[in-house]
Amino acid sequence: MRIGQGIDVHRVSASNDRALWLGLVHVPDAPGLDGHSDADVATHALCDALLGAANLGDLGRYFPDTDPAFRDASSRRLLEATMALVHAEGYRVISGDVTIIAERPKLALYMPAMSHELSSVVGATVSVKATTAEGLGALGRAEGIAASAVVLLEDQA
C-alpha cells in the first residue's frame, strides 16, 4: 500500500473569460482561476497525490506550464494521463479524498458531481468536501482557491 498527498493553489482570474472548473465539474456563475491549463485545483491536487504515491514526482514534471501543448488543457486529460502513469507502475487506486478551500462560491451542490466525475476516471471512490479559510489570508479574501488531496494505492505485483 502506498499513500500520496497533493496540494494545489490558483489565484482567481481577473479575466471574465475563464470558466471555473473544480473536480472536473464546471461551476457556473463564478470567476475562473488563472493557470496554464484549466486551473482545476481539485483535480491537480489529486494528480499530485497519485503521482506522489507512485513515487513519480509531480504534475509539473509531466505537464509543465512552459509547454504550449498543455495551454488551456482539460484537467480530465491530465488525470487520465496520470492514471496511465500510475497503472504503468503497477498500482491501482483504493481510495482518494479531496478538500477544496474556498470562501466562494459555495460548493455543496457540486460536490456529488465532483466525486462522481473524479471517481469515474480514477476507478475508485474519491470523496470531495469543501471548507473555507475563515476569512484569513489570500484564500480568506477570496483571491484564490486551494485544494489538498490524499490517495491510497495498492501495488498489483
DSSP file (Angstrom, degrees, kcal/mol; ACC not computed):
  #  RESIDUE AA STRUCTURE BP1 BP2  ACC     N-H-->O    O-->H-N    N-H-->O    O-->H-N    TCO  KAPPA ALPHA  PHI   PSI    X-CA   Y-CA   Z-CA
    1    1 A M              0   0    0      0, 0.0     2,-0.4     0, 0.0   153,-0.2   0.000 360.0 360.0 360.0 141.5    0.0    0.0    0.0
    2    2 A R  E     -A  153   0A   0    151,-2.4   151,-3.4     2,-0.0     2,-0.4  -0.991 360.0-153.4-132.2 138.9    1.2    3.5   -0.8
    3    3 A I  E     -A  152   0A   0     -2,-0.4     2,-0.3   149,-0.2   149,-0.2  -0.911  13.1-174.9-111.5 138.9   -0.1    6.9    0.4
    4    4 A G  E     -A  151   0A   0    147,-1.9   147,-2.3    -2,-0.4     2,-0.4  -0.969   7.0-162.2-132.4 151.1    0.2   10.1   -1.6
    5    5 A Q  E     -A  150   0A   0     -2,-0.3     2,-0.3    43,-0.2   145,-0.2  -0.984   8.9-176.4-132.5 141.7   -0.6   13.7   -0.8
    6    6 A G  E     -A  149   0A   0    143,-2.6   143,-2.6    -2,-0.4     2,-0.3  -0.983   7.2-170.5-140.3 151.9   -1.1   16.7   -3.1
    7    7 A I  E     +A  148   0A   0     -2,-0.3     2,-0.3   141,-0.2   141,-0.2  -0.993   6.6 177.0-138.2 142.4   -1.8   20.4   -2.8
    8    8 A D  E     -A  147   0A   0    139,-2.3   139,-2.4    -2,-0.3     2,-0.3  -0.994   4.7-174.1-145.9 149.8   -2.6   23.0   -5.5
    9    9 A V  E     +A  146   0A   0     -2,-0.3     2,-0.3   137,-0.2   137,-0.2  -0.997   3.6 177.8-142.2 135.6   -3.5   26.7   -5.4
   10   10 A H  E     -A  145   0A   0    135,-2.3   135,-2.4    -2,-0.3     2,-0.2  -0.996  26.9-121.4-137.0 145.5   -4.5   29.1   -8.1
   11   11 A R  E     -A  144   0A   0     -2,-0.3    23,-2.7   133,-0.2   133,-0.3  -0.504  37.3 -97.4 -80.9 153.1   -5.5   32.8   -8.0
   12   12 A V  B     -D   33   0B   0    131,-2.8    21,-0.3    21,-0.2     2,-0.2  -0.505  46.7-113.8 -67.6 135.1   -8.9   34.0   -9.1
   13   13 A S        -     0   0    0     19,-2.8    -1,-0.1    -2,-0.2    19,-0.1  -0.446  10.6-150.2 -74.9 142.2   -8.6   35.3  -12.7
   14   14 A A  S    S+     0   0    0     -2,-0.2     2,-0.3    17,-0.1    -1,-0.1   0.635  77.9  90.3 -80.0 -15.9   -9.2   39.0  -13.4
   15   15 A S    >   -     0   0    0      1,-0.1     3,-0.7    17,-0.0    17,-0.4  -0.613  69.5-149.7 -84.0 139.4  -10.5   37.9  -16.8
   16   16 A N  T 3  S+     0   0    0     -2,-0.3    -1,-0.1     1,-0.2    -2,-0.0   0.518  89.1  73.1 -83.5  -5.0  -14.1   37.2  -17.3
   17   17 A D  T 3  S+     0   0    0      2,-0.1     2,-0.5    14,-0.0    -1,-0.2   0.425  73.2  98.2 -91.7   5.2  -13.5   34.6  -20.0
   18   18 A R    <   -     0   0    0     -3,-0.7    14,-1.1    14,-0.1     2,-0.2  -0.803  64.5-146.2 -92.9 126.7  -12.1   31.9  -17.6
   19   19 A A        -     0   0    0     -2,-0.5     2,-0.7    12,-0.1    14,-0.6  -0.620  19.0-118.1 -85.2 149.4  -14.6   29.2  -16.5
   20   20 A L  E     -E   27   0C   0      7,-0.5     7,-3.0    10,-0.4     2,-0.5  -0.820  33.8-178.7 -91.9 119.0  -14.3   27.8  -13.0
   21   21 A W  E     +E   26   0C   0     -2,-0.7     2,-0.4    17,-0.4    20,-0.3  -0.979   5.8 169.4-116.8 127.1  -13.6   24.0  -13.1
   22   22 A L  E >  S-E   25   0C   0      3,-2.4     3,-1.5    -2,-0.5    18,-0.1  -0.987  71.3  -7.1-137.6 126.8  -13.3   22.1   -9.9
   23   23 A G  T 3  S-     0   0    0     -2,-0.4    95,-0.3     1,-0.3    94,-0.2   0.854 128.0 -58.5  58.3  36.0  -13.1   18.3   -9.6
   24   24 A L  T 3  S+     0   0    0      1,-0.2     2,-0.4    93,-0.1    -1,-0.3   0.609 115.8 114.4  69.3  15.3  -13.9   18.0  -13.4
   25   25 A V  E <   -E   22   0C   0     -3,-1.5    -3,-2.4     2,-0.0     2,-0.4  -0.956  67.9-126.6-119.9 133.5  -17.1   19.9  -12.9
   26   26 A H  E     -E   21   0C   0     -2,-0.4    -5,-0.2    -5,-0.2    -7,-0.0  -0.651  18.4-156.1 -76.1 127.7  -17.9   23.3  -14.4
   27   27 A V  E >   -E   20   0C   0     -7,-3.0    -7,-0.5    -2,-0.4     3,-0.5  -0.905  18.7-148.1-106.2 104.6  -19.1   25.7  -11.6
   28   28 A P  T 3   +     0   0    0      0, 0.0    -9,-0.0     0, 0.0    -7,-0.0  -0.196  69.5  26.2 -74.1 163.8  -21.2   28.3  -13.3
   29   29 A D  T 3  S+     0   0    0      1,-0.2   -10,-0.0    76,-0.0     0, 0.0   0.804  98.8 103.1  58.4  33.8  -21.6   32.0  -12.3
   30   30 A A  S <  S-     0   0    0     -3,-0.5   -10,-0.4    75,-0.1    -1,-0.2  -0.994  78.6-101.2-141.8 144.9  -18.2   32.1  -10.6
   31   31 A P        -     0   0    0      0, 0.0   -12,-0.1     0, 0.0   -15,-0.1  -0.389  39.8-124.9 -66.4 143.5  -14.9   33.6  -11.7
   32   32 A G        -     0   0    0    -14,-1.1   -19,-2.8   -17,-0.4     2,-0.3  -0.116  23.2-105.5 -77.5-179.1  -12.4   31.1  -13.1
   33   33 A L  B     -D   12   0B   0    -14,-0.6   -21,-0.2     5,-0.4     2,-0.2  -0.857  26.9-113.1-112.9 145.4   -8.9   30.6  -11.9
   34   34 A D        +     0   0    0    -23,-2.7     2,-0.3    -2,-0.3   -23,-0.2  -0.538  57.8 122.3 -73.6 139.4   -5.6   31.7  -13.6
   35   35 A G        -     0   0    0     -2,-0.2    37,-0.2     2,-0.1   -25,-0.0  -0.918  69.9-104.1 175.9 164.3   -3.4   28.9  -14.8
   36   36 A H  S    S+     0   0    0     -2,-0.3    36,-4.0    35,-0.1    37,-0.3   0.898 111.5  28.3 -69.7 -41.4   -1.7   27.4  -17.9
   37   37 A S  S    S-     0   0    0     34,-0.3    35,-0.2    35,-0.2    37,-0.2   0.087 127.0 -61.2 -93.8-148.2   -4.4   24.6  -18.1
   38   38 A D        -     0   0    0     35,-1.8   -17,-0.4     2,-0.1    -5,-0.4   0.497  66.8-128.2 -79.6  -1.2   -8.0   24.9  -16.9
   39   39 A A        +     0   0    0      1,-0.2     2,-1.4    34,-0.2     3,-0.1   0.796  42.5 169.9  63.1  33.5   -6.6   25.5  -13.4
   40   40 A D     >  -     0   0    0      1,-0.2     4,-2.5   -20,-0.1    -1,-0.2  -0.619  12.0-172.7 -76.8  91.9   -8.8   22.9  -11.7
   41   41 A V  H  > S+     0   0    0     -2,-1.4     4,-2.4   -20,-0.3     5,-0.2   0.835  78.6  55.1 -60.3 -35.4   -7.1   22.9   -8.3
   42   42 A A  H  > S+     0   0    0    -21,-0.2     4,-1.8     2,-0.2    -1,-0.2   0.939 112.7  41.1 -65.1 -46.6   -9.0   19.9   -7.0
   43   43 A T  H  > S+     0   0    0      2,-0.2     4,-2.6     1,-0.2    -2,-0.2   0.878 114.0  53.2 -69.7 -37.7   -8.0   17.6   -9.9
   44   44 A H  H  X S+     0   0    0     -4,-2.5     4,-2.4     2,-0.2    -2,-0.2   0.909 108.7  49.3 -64.2 -41.5   -4.4   18.9   -9.9
   45   45 A A  H  X S+     0   0    0     -4,-2.4     4,-2.1    -5,-0.2   104,-0.2   0.908 111.6  50.0 -62.7 -40.7   -4.1   18.2   -6.2
   46   46 A L  H  X S+     0   0    0     -4,-1.8     4,-2.4     2,-0.2    -2,-0.2   0.916 109.4  51.1 -64.2 -43.1   -5.5   14.7   -6.9
   47   47 A C  H  X S+     0   0    0     -4,-2.6     4,-2.8     1,-0.2     5,-0.2   0.928 110.3  49.3 -59.4 -45.2   -3.0   14.1   -9.7
   48   48 A D  H  X S+     0   0    0     -4,-2.4     4,-2.5     1,-0.2   -43,-0.2   0.886 110.2  50.9 -63.2 -37.7   -0.1   15.2   -7.5
   49   49 A A  H  X S+     0   0    0     -4,-2.1     4,-2.4     2,-0.2    -1,-0.2   0.916 112.0  47.4 -64.6 -42.3   -1.3   12.8   -4.7
   50   50 A L  H  X S+     0   0    0     -4,-2.4     4,-1.5     2,-0.2    -2,-0.2   0.932 114.1  46.1 -63.6 -47.1   -1.4    9.9   -7.3
   51   51 A L  H  <>S+     0   0    0     -4,-2.8     5,-3.2     1,-0.2     6,-0.4   0.899 113.0  50.6 -64.0 -40.5    2.0   10.7   -8.7
   52   52 A G  H ><5S+     0   0    0     -4,-2.5     3,-1.5    -5,-0.2    -1,-0.2   0.914 107.5  52.2 -63.9 -43.3    3.5   11.0   -5.2
   53   53 A A  H 3<5S+     0   0    0     -4,-2.4    -1,-0.2     1,-0.3    -2,-0.2   0.842 112.3  46.2 -62.8 -32.3    2.1    7.7   -4.0
   54   54 A A  T 3<5S-     0   0    0     -4,-1.5    -1,-0.3    -5,-0.2    -2,-0.2   0.359 114.5-118.5 -90.3   5.3    3.6    6.0   -7.1
   55   55 A N  T < 5S+     0   0    0     -3,-1.5    -3,-0.2    -4,-0.2    -2,-0.1   0.891  75.3 130.0  58.9  42.8    6.9    7.8   -6.5
   56   56 A L      < -     0   0    0     -5,-3.2     2,-0.3     1,-0.4    -4,-0.2   0.245  64.8-120.3-110.3  10.6    6.6    9.5   -9.9
   57   57 A G        -     0   0    0     -6,-0.4    -1,-0.4    -5,-0.1     2,-0.2  -0.671  48.0 -46.3  90.1-141.9    7.2   13.1   -8.9
   58   58 A D    >>  -     0   0    0     -2,-0.3     3,-1.2    -7,-0.1     4,-0.8  -0.765  51.1 -93.4-132.6 175.5    4.7   15.9   -9.5
   59   59 A L  H >> S+     0   0    0      1,-0.3     4,-2.8    -2,-0.2     3,-0.8   0.853 117.2  61.6 -57.8 -40.5    2.3   17.3  -12.1
   60   60 A G  H 34 S+     0   0    0      1,-0.2    -1,-0.3     2,-0.2    -3,-0.0   0.753  95.4  62.5 -62.4 -24.3    4.9   19.8  -13.4
   61   61 A R  H <4 S+     0   0    0     -3,-1.2    -1,-0.2     1,-0.2    -2,-0.2   0.873 117.8  26.0 -66.6 -37.2    7.2   17.0  -14.4
   62   62 A Y  H << S+     0   0    0     -3,-0.8    -2,-0.2    -4,-0.8    -1,-0.2   0.741 135.0  29.7 -99.5 -28.1    4.8   15.6  -16.9
   63   63 A F  S  < S-     0   0    0     -4,-2.8    -1,-0.2     7,-0.0    -2,-0.2  -0.550  80.0-169.6-133.2  67.1    2.7   18.7  -17.8
   64   64 A P    >   -     0   0    0      0, 0.0     3,-1.7     0, 0.0     6,-0.3  -0.250  28.5-130.4 -65.8 145.9    4.9   21.7  -17.5
   65   65 A D  T 3  S+     0   0    0      1,-0.3    -5,-0.0     3,-0.0   -30,-0.0   0.437 106.9  65.0 -75.7   3.4    3.4   25.2  -17.6
   66   66 A T  T 3  S+     0   0    0      5,-0.0    -1,-0.3     3,-0.0     5,-0.0   0.480  81.7  92.2 -96.4  -6.4    6.1   26.1  -20.2
   67   67 A D    X   -     0   0    0     -3,-1.7     3,-1.9     1,-0.1     4,-0.1  -0.802  64.9-154.6 -94.7 115.8    4.7   23.6  -22.7
   68   68 A P  G >  S+     0   0    0      0, 0.0     3,-1.5     0, 0.0    -1,-0.1   0.702  88.4  75.8 -62.2 -17.6    2.2   25.1  -25.1
   69   69 A A  G 3  S+     0   0    0      1,-0.3    -2,-0.0     3,-0.0    -6,-0.0   0.752  98.0  46.0 -63.8 -22.1    0.7   21.6  -25.7
   70   70 A F  G X  S+     0   0    0     -3,-1.9     3,-2.0    -6,-0.3     2,-0.3   0.296  78.1 133.3-105.1   9.6   -1.0   22.0  -22.2
   71   71 A R  T <  S-     0   0    0     -3,-1.5   -34,-0.3     1,-0.3   -35,-0.1  -0.468  91.2  -9.3 -62.0 121.3   -2.3   25.6  -22.7
   72   72 A D  T 3  S+     0   0    0    -36,-4.0    -1,-0.3    -2,-0.3   -35,-0.2   0.694  97.0 170.4  61.3  21.3   -5.9   25.5  -21.6
   73   73 A A    <   -     0   0    0     -3,-2.0   -35,-1.8   -37,-0.3     2,-0.3  -0.311  38.7-109.4 -63.4 144.2   -5.8   21.7  -21.3
   74   74 A S    >>  -     0   0    0    -37,-0.2     4,-1.4     1,-0.1     3,-0.6  -0.559  16.0-136.5 -71.4 134.8   -8.7   20.0  -19.6
   75   75 A S  H 3> S+     0   0    0     -2,-0.3     4,-2.6     1,-0.2     5,-0.2   0.710 104.0  67.8 -67.7 -18.4   -7.7   18.5  -16.3
   76   76 A R  H 3> S+     0   0    0      2,-0.2     4,-2.7     1,-0.2    -1,-0.2   0.929 100.4  48.8 -61.9 -43.9   -9.7   15.4  -17.3
   77   77 A R  H <> S+     0   0    0     -3,-0.6     4,-2.2     2,-0.2    -2,-0.2   0.902 111.8  48.8 -61.1 -41.9   -6.9   14.8  -19.9
   78   78 A L  H  X S+     0   0    0     -4,-1.4     4,-2.3     2,-0.2    -2,-0.2   0.903 112.5  47.7 -66.1 -41.2   -4.2   15.4  -17.2
   79   79 A L  H  X S+     0   0    0     -4,-2.6     4,-2.6     2,-0.2    -2,-0.2   0.903 111.0  51.0 -67.7 -40.7   -5.9   13.0  -14.8
   80   80 A E  H  X S+     0   0    0     -4,-2.7     4,-1.8     2,-0.2    -2,-0.2   0.917 112.5  46.4 -61.9 -42.7   -6.4   10.3  -17.4
   81   81 A A  H  X S+     0   0    0     -4,-2.2     4,-1.8     2,-0.2    -2,-0.2   0.882 111.4  52.3 -67.1 -37.5   -2.7   10.6  -18.3
   82   82 A T  H  X S+     0   0    0     -4,-2.3     4,-2.4     1,-0.2    -2,-0.2   0.913 107.8  51.5 -63.0 -43.0   -1.7   10.5  -14.6
   83   83 A M  H  X S+     0   0    0     -4,-2.6     4,-2.7     1,-0.2    -1,-0.2   0.874 106.6  54.2 -63.0 -36.5   -3.8    7.3  -14.2
   84   84 A A  H  X S+     0   0    0     -4,-1.8     4,-2.2     2,-0.2    -1,-0.2   0.903 109.5  48.1 -63.3 -40.0   -2.0    5.7  -17.2
   85   85 A L  H  X S+     0   0    0     -4,-1.8     4,-1.1     2,-0.2    -2,-0.2   0.918 112.5  48.3 -64.8 -43.9    1.4    6.5  -15.4
   86   86 A V  H  <>S+     0   0    0     -4,-2.4     5,-1.9     1,-0.2     3,-0.5   0.920 113.2  47.3 -63.4 -44.7    0.1    5.1  -12.1
   87   87 A H  H ><5S+     0   0    0     -4,-2.7     3,-1.8     1,-0.2    -1,-0.2   0.883 106.1  58.5 -64.7 -37.9   -1.2    1.9  -13.8
   88   88 A A  H 3<5S+     0   0    0     -4,-2.2    -1,-0.2     1,-0.3    -2,-0.2   0.778 102.5  55.0 -63.4 -25.4    2.1    1.5  -15.8
   89   89 A E  T 3<5S-     0   0    0     -4,-1.1    -1,-0.3    -3,-0.5    -2,-0.2   0.487 125.1-104.9 -84.5  -3.6    3.9    1.4  -12.4
   90   90 A G  T < 5S+     0   0    0     -3,-1.8    66,-3.7     1,-0.3    67,-0.3   0.694  76.9 128.3  92.0  20.4    1.7   -1.5  -11.3
   91   91 A Y  E   < -B  155   0A   0     -5,-1.9     2,-0.3    64,-0.2    -1,-0.3  -0.781  38.2-163.8-109.9 153.1   -0.6    0.4   -8.9
   92   92 A R  E     -B  154   0A   0     62,-2.1    62,-2.8    -2,-0.3     2,-0.4  -0.968  29.4-110.0-127.6 151.8   -4.4    0.6   -8.6
   93   93 A V  E     -B  153   0A   0     29,-0.4    60,-0.2    -2,-0.3     3,-0.1  -0.638  26.6-178.9 -83.3 131.2   -6.2    3.2   -6.6
   94   94 A I  E     -     0   0A   0     58,-3.4    31,-0.5     1,-0.4     2,-0.3   0.846  67.9 -28.3 -90.6 -46.3   -8.0    2.1   -3.4
   95   95 A S  E     -B  152   0A   0     57,-1.2    57,-2.5    29,-0.2    -1,-0.4  -0.984  52.5-155.8-164.2 162.8   -9.5    5.5   -2.5
   96   96 A G  E     -Bc 151 126A   0     29,-2.1    31,-2.4    -2,-0.3     2,-0.3  -0.971   1.7-162.7-142.6 157.3   -9.0    9.2   -2.7
   97   97 A D  E     -Bc 150 127A   0     53,-2.3    53,-2.2    -2,-0.3     2,-0.4  -0.980   7.1-170.3-145.1 128.9  -10.1   12.2   -0.7
   98   98 A V  E     -Bc 149 128A   0     29,-2.6    31,-2.1    -2,-0.3     2,-0.5  -0.963   5.0-166.1-123.8 135.7  -10.1   15.8   -1.9
   99   99 A T  E     -Bc 148 129A   0     49,-3.0    49,-2.5    -2,-0.4     2,-0.4  -0.990   8.5-156.9-120.8 125.6  -10.7   19.0    0.2
  100  100 A I  E     -Bc 147 130A   0     29,-2.5    31,-2.5    -2,-0.5     2,-0.6  -0.857   3.7-154.6-100.5 133.8  -11.3   22.3   -1.6
  101  101 A I  E     +Bc 146 131A   0     45,-3.3    45,-2.1    -2,-0.4     2,-0.3  -0.926  35.6 138.2-112.1 109.3  -10.6   25.5    0.3
  102  102 A A        -     0   0    0     29,-2.5     5,-0.1    -2,-0.6    43,-0.1  -0.982  47.6-153.7-153.7 135.3  -12.6   28.4   -1.0
  103  103 A E  S    S+     0   0    0     36,-0.5    -1,-0.1    41,-0.4    37,-0.1   0.885  80.3  53.6 -72.5 -40.4  -14.6   31.3    0.5
  104  104 A R  S    S+     0   0    0      1,-0.1    -1,-0.4     2,-0.1     2,-0.2  -0.978  81.6  37.6-154.9 153.5  -16.8   31.4   -2.5
  105  105 A P  S    S-     0   0    0      0, 0.0     2,-0.3     0, 0.0    -1,-0.1   0.544  79.5-119.7 -77.6 167.6  -18.6   30.1   -4.5
  106  106 A K        -     0   0    0     -2,-0.2     3,-0.1     1,-0.1    -2,-0.1  -0.589  29.2-169.9 -70.8 135.6  -20.5   27.7   -2.2
  107  107 A L    >>  +     0   0    0     -2,-0.3     3,-1.6    -5,-0.1     4,-1.4   0.435  51.8 105.2-113.9  -1.7  -19.8   24.2   -3.5
  108  108 A A  T 34 S+     0   0    0      1,-0.3     3,-0.3     2,-0.2    -1,-0.1   0.853  82.8  52.4 -53.8 -39.7  -22.1   21.9   -1.6
  109  109 A L  T 34 S+     0   0    0      1,-0.2     4,-0.3     2,-0.1    -1,-0.3   0.761 113.7  44.0 -67.7 -23.8  -24.4   21.4   -4.7
  110  110 A Y  T <> S+     0   0    0     -3,-1.6     4,-2.3     1,-0.1     3,-0.2   0.630  89.2  85.1 -97.3 -16.4  -21.5   20.5   -6.9
  111  111 A M  H  X S+     0   0    0     -4,-1.4     4,-2.7    -3,-0.3     5,-0.2   0.863  86.6  53.2 -62.2 -39.7  -19.6   18.1   -4.6
  112  112 A P  H  > S+     0   0    0      0, 0.0     4,-2.3     0, 0.0    -1,-0.2   0.921 111.8  46.7 -60.9 -40.3  -21.5   14.9   -5.5
  113  113 A A  H  > S+     0   0    0     -4,-0.3     4,-2.9    -3,-0.2    -2,-0.2   0.894 111.6  51.8 -66.6 -39.2  -20.9   15.5   -9.2
  114  114 A M  H  X S+     0   0    0     -4,-2.3     4,-2.8     2,-0.2     5,-0.3   0.941 110.5  47.9 -60.7 -47.6  -17.2   16.2   -8.5
  115  115 A S  H  X S+     0   0    0     -4,-2.7     4,-2.5     1,-0.2    11,-0.4   0.922 113.2  48.7 -58.9 -44.7  -16.9   12.9   -6.6
  116  116 A H  H  X S+     0   0    0     -4,-2.3     4,-2.2    -5,-0.2    -2,-0.2   0.940 113.8  44.9 -61.5 -49.2  -18.7   11.1   -9.4
  117  117 A E  H  X S+     0   0    0     -4,-2.9     4,-1.4     2,-0.2    -2,-0.2   0.936 116.4  44.3 -64.5 -47.9  -16.5   12.5  -12.1
  118  118 A L  H  X S+     0   0    0     -4,-2.8     4,-2.5   -95,-0.3     3,-0.3   0.923 113.9  51.0 -63.3 -43.6  -13.2   12.0  -10.3
  119  119 A S  H  X>S+     0   0    0     -4,-2.5     4,-2.6    -5,-0.3     5,-0.7   0.873 105.7  56.3 -61.1 -38.1  -14.2    8.5   -9.2
  120  120 A S  H  <5S+     0   0    0     -4,-2.2    -1,-0.2    -5,-0.2    -2,-0.2   0.856 113.3  39.7 -66.2 -33.9  -15.1    7.5  -12.8
  121  121 A V  H  <5S+     0   0    0     -4,-1.4    -2,-0.2    -3,-0.3    -1,-0.2   0.893 119.5  44.9 -79.5 -40.8  -11.7    8.5  -14.1
  122  122 A V  H  <5S-     0   0    0     -4,-2.5   -29,-0.4     2,-0.2    -2,-0.2   0.802 100.3-131.7 -75.4 -30.3   -9.7    7.1  -11.1
  123  123 A G  T  <5S+     0   0    0     -4,-2.6     2,-0.3     1,-0.3    -3,-0.2   0.667  78.2  68.0  85.4  17.2  -11.7    3.8  -10.9
  124  124 A A  S   <S-     0   0    0     -5,-0.7    -1,-0.3    -6,-0.2    -2,-0.2  -0.959  98.3 -69.4-156.0 165.1  -12.2    4.1   -7.2
  125  125 A T        -     0   0    0    -31,-0.5   -29,-2.1    -2,-0.3     2,-0.5  -0.426  42.4-173.9 -65.5 128.5  -14.2    6.3   -4.8
  126  126 A V  E     -c   96   0A   0    -11,-0.4    -7,-0.3   -31,-0.2   -29,-0.2  -0.968  12.5-152.4-121.0 111.3  -12.9    9.8   -4.5
  127  127 A S  E     -c   97   0A   0    -31,-2.4   -29,-2.6    -2,-0.5     2,-0.4  -0.567   8.2-159.4 -82.6 149.5  -14.7   11.8   -1.8
  128  128 A V  E     +c   98   0A   0     -2,-0.2     2,-0.3   -31,-0.2   -29,-0.2  -0.997  17.1 162.2-132.3 132.2  -14.9   15.6   -2.2
  129  129 A K  E     -c   99   0A   0    -31,-2.1   -29,-2.5    -2,-0.4     2,-0.3  -0.909  19.7-144.5-139.9 169.1  -15.5   18.1    0.5
  130  130 A A  E     +c  100   0A   0     -2,-0.3     2,-0.3   -31,-0.2   -29,-0.2  -0.961  15.8 171.5-138.3 154.3  -15.0   21.8    0.9
  131  131 A T  E     -c  101   0A   0    -31,-2.5   -29,-2.5    -2,-0.3     2,-0.2  -0.902  25.4-120.0-146.7 173.8  -14.1   24.3    3.7
  132  132 A T        -     0   0    0     -2,-0.3   -29,-0.1   -31,-0.2     8,-0.1  -0.663  20.1-122.9-111.5 172.8  -13.3   28.0    4.0
  133  133 A A    >   -     0   0    0     -2,-0.2     3,-2.1     6,-0.2     7,-0.2   0.187  48.5-118.0 -97.8  14.0  -10.2   29.8    5.2
  134  134 A E  T 3   -     0   0    0      1,-0.3     3,-0.1     5,-0.1     6,-0.1   0.820  67.6 -60.1  54.3  34.4  -12.4   31.6    7.8
  135  135 A G  T 3  S+     0   0    0      1,-0.2     2,-0.4     4,-0.1    -1,-0.3   0.542 102.2 137.9  77.1   6.1  -11.5   34.9    6.2
  136  136 A L    <>  -     0   0    0     -3,-2.1     4,-1.9     4,-0.1    -1,-0.2  -0.708  58.3 -26.9 -93.0 135.3   -7.8   34.5    6.8
  137  137 A G  H  > S-     0   0    0     -2,-0.4     4,-1.5     2,-0.2     5,-0.2  -0.004 106.9 -35.7  66.1-167.4   -5.1   35.4    4.3
  138  138 A A  H  4>S+     0   0    0      1,-0.2     5,-2.7     2,-0.2     6,-0.5   0.868 140.9  49.3 -60.3 -39.8   -5.4   35.5    0.5
  139  139 A L  H >45S+     0   0    0      1,-0.2     3,-1.7    -3,-0.2   -36,-0.5   0.908 109.4  52.6 -66.3 -39.8   -7.7   32.5    0.4
  140  140 A G  H 3<5S+     0   0    0     -4,-1.9    -1,-0.2     1,-0.3    -2,-0.2   0.769 105.9  53.5 -66.2 -26.0   -9.9   34.1    3.1
  141  141 A R  T 3<5S-     0   0    0     -4,-1.5    -1,-0.3    -5,-0.2    -2,-0.2   0.316 117.8-116.1 -87.9   8.0  -10.1   37.2    1.0
  142  142 A A  T < 5S+     0   0    0     -3,-1.7    -3,-0.2    -5,-0.2    -2,-0.1   0.818  76.0 133.5  61.0  34.2  -11.3   35.0   -2.0
  143  143 A E  S   <S-     0   0    0     -5,-2.7  -131,-2.8    -6,-0.1     2,-0.3   0.569  75.1  -6.3 -86.0 -10.4   -8.2   35.9   -4.0
  144  144 A G  E     -A   11   0A   0     -6,-0.5   -41,-0.4  -133,-0.3     2,-0.4  -0.964  63.9-119.2-165.7 178.2   -7.7   32.2   -4.9
  145  145 A I  E     -A   10   0A   0   -135,-2.4  -135,-2.3    -2,-0.3     2,-0.3  -0.991  24.9-169.9-132.8 140.8   -8.9   28.7   -4.3
  146  146 A A  E     -AB   9 101A   0    -45,-2.1   -45,-3.3    -2,-0.4     2,-0.3  -0.832   1.9-168.3-125.0 164.1   -6.7   25.8   -3.0
  147  147 A A  E     -AB   8 100A   0   -139,-2.4  -139,-2.3    -2,-0.3     2,-0.3  -0.990   5.9-162.1-150.2 149.9   -7.2   22.1   -2.7
  148  148 A S  E     -AB   7  99A   0    -49,-2.5   -49,-3.0    -2,-0.3     2,-0.3  -0.954  12.7-173.6-128.0 153.0   -5.5   19.2   -1.0
  149  149 A A  E     -AB   6  98A   0   -143,-2.6  -143,-2.6    -2,-0.3     2,-0.3  -0.988  11.4-166.7-145.6 152.3   -5.8   15.5   -1.8
  150  150 A V  E     -AB   5  97A   0    -53,-2.2   -53,-2.3    -2,-0.3     2,-0.3  -0.994  11.5-173.4-137.4 143.3   -4.7   12.2   -0.4
  151  151 A V  E     -AB   4  96A   0   -147,-2.3  -147,-1.9    -2,-0.3     2,-0.5  -0.948  17.7-144.5-134.8 156.6   -4.8    8.8   -2.1
  152  152 A L  E     -AB   3  95A   0    -57,-2.5   -58,-3.4    -2,-0.3   -57,-1.2  -0.990  21.5-170.9-120.1 124.0   -4.2    5.2   -1.2
  153  153 A L  E     -AB   2  93A   0   -151,-3.4  -151,-2.4    -2,-0.5     2,-0.4  -0.810  11.4-148.1-111.4 153.9   -2.7    2.9   -3.9
  154  154 A E  E     - B   0  92A   0    -62,-2.8   -62,-2.1    -2,-0.3     2,-0.4  -0.985  19.8-124.8-121.2 133.7   -2.2   -0.8   -3.9
  155  155 A D  E     - B   0  91A   0     -2,-0.4   -64,-0.2   -64,-0.2   -65,-0.1  -0.628  15.2-159.8 -74.7 126.9    0.7   -2.5   -5.6
  156  156 A Q              0   0    0    -66,-3.7    -1,-0.1    -2,-0.4   -65,-0.1   0.451 360.0 360.0 -88.2  -1.6   -0.6   -5.1   -8.1
  157  157 A A              0   0    0    -67,-0.3    -1,-0.2     0, 0.0   -66,-0.1   0.499 360.0 360.0 -70.0 360.0    2.6   -7.0   -8.2
